[in-house]
Amino acid sequence: MQKVINVLALLSFVGTAGIVGGGAAVYLNKDSIIENVKGQVAAAAEAIAGQLPGMMDAAMPELPSVTGGAIGMPSTTGGAIPFGM
């Protein structure tokens, strides 16, 4: 039974050391990681900005050359609430 507990303790130590080591590696390389992500975001933003004019032109409907006449005012306003209430 003691051997099983020792193996579990060793595995726990190795796992904890891996977590601490990984965190330290990320902390020490955080500046280069941030710059890399900034570069990727900038490249994606440029690609999206390049696509926007074409997408906007395709999405906008054409303006009609002729429109209908003016619509008259209704003769009644319907169920309006009087101002005195």
Helices and strands as residue ranges (DSSP letters): H 2-28, H 30-59
